[in-house]
């Protein structure tokens, strides 16, 4: 037997698994207490009383459904107990069918030593257990290309924990002017790759392929006849309408959050804009101050980040070409992006001299991120002579601009660097009181950024470490 952590994701995602996890009676008793204490309990008293007895606690394994959770990474949803002797599944204890519940275990946290006894196909599950995963099976039946493509997915460990497999999202189609009938659609999309890149914080979360478009329930809450969870129609026709993207087209997926508390509301989808070299129009680009060439360059940069071999090189060459065109029209964002191309060596060796030139130009034109990056080069002595006083000057520039613009990520990053300047006397006098205030600001700004840009977690940790250091003095 192998531990779940030793298996590649593609080996088990989308498949029911038998694992050596067991529920204890107190697990269901505690679950019943939590439900009963809720302001609006979802189960009546008689169901809550019966819940703790609805499991075979002597069973030595469980049938579980692996899913990717937005907050916790890979989770196992326990469906029912089973025996390892002959892999006998016990659907009579199905908690979902009886109570609408599926106990959850977070891999590497609640289930650190979980061993996989067997990996089944969806068809191997008892019929009564397929209800809450039926859309997976129907999607594969209606769109075999989805299943075929899954085998070649790059489901290696993700850069951040938010990497789902096949997901449901809300698509906001392009609306024509005066189109009163335009409305969002629910879609099923197969996630192809994480589109988050620390060098491109404005990139969408995921790139995906549209598998199916499904109308929302009508006003009475009913769905089309013969559907399972609103997926498809009686004759299995899941095709998009004429004004919607067709299955196989590309989407960008992002996380919708509540404005008040940042709570995750679900996934939203938008059509990917496939701007390419053939769409370049110099007159339009001139009117838009280089925004068209910037967008085309960004498209090729993102494509280069997920490509290999000669295609990767060609993409970054095109990205550099169009960023150059945008920069020549005075676009500060394009100049900053050129700095990234050079400093990260996207076309070969890192070129800090060129990176310093572009970051400085963009900073002078008001780009806060470029000012922060140029400050880093000055502090490190990369591409320019090391100068702590000048580094402090550009960090201060980035800090003020980003704070005024409400850019939590750059504001927090610049505040973190300034805090280090005051803590260690880089570029000026030591001032631990000012350093503490800046570490607090860095924590606030980075906390604001982390939910949508999780690669800032490292900087957030450094801000908190700085506060702890100063607290011990």
Secondary structure, DSSP 8 states (H G I E B T S, - for coil): -EEGGGS-GGGTTTSEEEES----HHHHHHHHHHHHHSTT-SS-HHHHHHHTTSS-TT-SEEEEEEEEETTTEEEEEEEEEEETTTTEE-GGG-HHHHHS---EEEBTTTBTT-EEEEE--GGGS-GGGSGGGHHHHHHHHH-HHHHHHHTT---S--SSS---SEEEEEE-----TT-TT---EEEEEEEEEE--BTTBTTS-SEEEEEEEEE----TTS---TT-BTTBS-TT------TTS--TT-EEEEEEEE-TTT--EEEEEEEE-----GGG--HHHHHHTTTHHHHHHHHHHHHHHHT--HHHHHHHHHHHHHHHHHHHHTT-HHHHHHHHHHHHTTTTSS--HHHHHHHHHHHHHTT-HHHHHHHHHHHHHTSSS---HHHHHHHHHHHHHHHHHHT-HHHHHHHHHHHHHHHHHTSSS---HHHHHHHHHHHHHHHHHHHTT-GGGHHHHHHHHHHHHHHHH-
